[in-house]
């Protein structure tokens, strides 16, 4: 019981971080617009940076099931912690999207948009894009936060920089999700095509993350 209570701070940190990222990031896309990928990138990077500094010491500030998967595969999270992180992240994203849906109805905006991610290119290319950009993001995260050869003190700025670049790169192609929870929130409320395409935004980032964890493990083994 004590262990569970001790982990509650981690789960609440992940919930809050994901919630704030979704409210600001997808809220910007919804109420301001997603035409400019540079501003979209900033709309996600800034709240993530803020929440890294706010709650990062509690949970590591993953805010993304793909990131948590890599840390679990690298044995830096227990199975119970991994499950708690995932649940907290999905709950944070879902609550944020639910609130945004309420706000859109309150101001009379279209019911058909919620800062969602979707693709119009073929599914194979979209899958490869999401897998690749998530691979790059997670590789940077696991290496820069490594206590042996990384730069943990610089990690927030490095992670923010690479995330911003990847969103700019992929935003017009797939929406640049890089995060199964980020895409789940809007999809569960919108349904239809967005929900039908969710499988890609769940599987591709997780595969990219698993590949990143493998690369990290191989390099760590070579240095052992």
Order of alpha helices (4+ residues) and beta strands (2+ residues): alpha-alpha-alpha-alpha-alpha-alpha-alpha-alpha-alpha
